[in-house]
Amino acid sequence: MSTALLLIDLQNDFCPGGALAVQEGDQVIAVANQAIEVCRRRGWPVVASQDWHPASHRSFAIHAGEAPGTLGTLEGLPQVWWPVHCVQDQPGADFHPDLNLAGIDQVFRKGQNPDIDSYSAFFDNGRRTETELDSWLKGKGITTLVVMGLATDYCVKYSVLDALALGYTTSLITEGCRGVNLQPDDSERAFEEMQQQGAHLIALKSFEMGAH
């Protein structure tokens, strides 16, 4: 059984000071670096997703004429209108400066189609197109994923649910996640949903000791 670590959107705009800052988002970077070290010792690959929007992305509230954080519809799908964030080649889209980039084997960008949002590292929100992530993992013989990142209630949740649907045994390092929490309990509900669908919620310590 071969394992990989999947880091979700550890980017400046999702950390304090960023355009779509997640509370304590920067605190997961140290967790990520420890998990990367575990993988380096074991010879496991580390992959990362990167939100990579064109400036014209239609999920941005400014283009919809709506207030950030409100709900609408885009291309027939429910849509949260977001602040402009993770725009291609802008500092906000860069990975957090403290993240051990040298320890990451491959980066998979998402959200590049301006007409549809992409929370999951695997598919856009309509599952109309997919990234290269699944084929890359399958090409490496990966059957087990350990996931962490930002944000618990959106990109982490949808990535984990897709990983499970694609047949990966999937664990989530809980202290390596933080949520947007448009509603106060969104992250808790996301953890519950992921667990109900078959994800294992683990601590970094148990990952370091070999439990995943």
N, C-alpha and C positions, 0 to 999 in steps of 0.2 A: 504494500500500500504506500503510495507516494503522496507526500503532503506539500502544499505551498501556502505561503502567507499572502493574503490579499489586503492591501492598505487602501482605504477609500478616501479620496479627495482631501489629503492632508495639505491644504493650500492656504495661502495667506488670507484670502477673502473670507474663509470660514473660521479664522482665528481672531481673537480680540484685536480691534483696530481695522479689521477688514470690512468689506462692503456688506457681507451677510454673516456677521460674526456670530459664532456659536459660543455661548457662555462656557468658559474654561476650555475652549477648543484647543488652545496651545498646550494644555496639560497632557494631551494624548501623545504628543511627539516623543516624550521620553519613554512612554510605554512602547511606542512603535520601534524606537531604536533598540530597546531591550529585546523585543520580539525578533527584530532583524538579526541581532547577535545570536540568538538561539538557532535561527535558521542557518546562519553561516556555519556554525559549529556542526550542524547536522547535515549540511549539504543540501538543504531544501531551498527551492527557488522562492524569491520574493517579488511580487508584482504589485503595481499600484495603478489605480485609476486617477484620471485628471479631468476635472470639468474644464471644458475648452470651448467656450461660446463665442460665436461671432457677435460683434457689437449690436447687430440688428436682430438678435434673438427675440422671438415674439413672446417668450415667457417673461420678459422684463416688463415690469409694471409701467414704465415710462412709455413703452410702445402700445400698451393696451389702454392707456389713459385711465388706469385704475390705481388705487392705493396699494403699496407693497403689503403683502401678507393677507390680502383678500383673495377670494375664490372666484374663478370664472371657468370658461371653457376654451380650449385651444385645439383645433383640428378634431373636434368631437370628443375630446378627453377632458376630464376635470383638471383644472390648472390653478395652482397657487401663483399669483403674480409676485415675482421676486424683484428685489433691487437689482440693478445692473451689477453683475459679479462674474468673476473668472473669465474675463474677456481675453481672447487669444492674444498672446505676446505682451500682455500687460502684467505689471508686478503682482496684482491680486491673484492671477492665475498660477503664479509660481508656487512650487512647494515651499513649505515653511523652511526658513533658513537653517533651523537646527536639525532638520530631518537628515538622516544618514543616506543621502542619495546614492553614494557609492555602493551601498548594500542592496540596491534595488536592481533586479535583473531586467525588468521590462515595464514600460509604462503604456497604458491603454487610455486613449483620450475619448471622451464622450461629450454629447451635447453640441456637436458641431452643425447639425442640421437646424437652421433658424426657425423651422416651422413646428418642431416638436421637442418637448423636454426629454431629458434622459437622466433619470435618477440612478438606474442600475448600471453597474459596470459591464453588464452583458448585453442589454437591449435598450432601445429607446422605450418611452412610456407606452407606446402602442404596440410594442414588440414587432414593429415593421422592419426594422433593420437591427443588426447586431454588430458588436465590436469584434475584434479579433481574439478577445480573451478566451472564450471557450475553446476555440480551435488550438490556440497556443497551449493551453493547459492539457488538453487531450493529447496533443503532440508530444508532450513531456511525460505522459502517463500519469498525470495527477488525478487522484480520486478523492482526496481529502483537502478541504480548504479551511484555513483559520483566518477569520476576518476581523477587522477593527477599523475605526476611522470616524469620519464626519459625513453627514450627521445621522445619529441613530435612527431618527424617525423618517428619514427620506432616503438618502443614497445608500446608507448601510442596510436599512431594512429591505429595500427593493433588490439590492445585490444579493443579500442572503436568501431571500425568497426565490430568486431566479437560480441561484446556485443549487438549492435544494431541488427545484423543479428539473434541473438539468442532470440530477443524479449524484451530485457531490455530497459526501459526508461533510457536514459543515458545522464548525464551532465558531463562537463569537467571544472575543476577549472583552469582557464587559467594561473594565476600567479603561479600555482603549477607545471608548465611544463617548460622544456627547451629542445632545440633541438640540434642534431648533426650538421645539416646544412652543409652537403657536398656541396650543392648548397646554396647560401645565403638566398634564399626565401623558403627553404624546410619546415620550421616550419609554415610559413604563409599558404603555400599551404596545409599542413596537417590540420591546423585548418579549412580551407575552406572546405576540403573534408569531414571531420568529421561532420561539420555543414550541409553540403548538404545531407549527409546520415541520418540526423535526430538528431544529438547530440546537446544539449543545451550548449552554452559557457557561463559560469557564473564566477563571481568574488567570492573570498573567503568571502567577506563581505555579499553578498547575500545568500551564503550557511549558514553562521552563523545566518542570520535572517530568515532562513527557506525556502528560494527559491531554488529549485533544480528540 
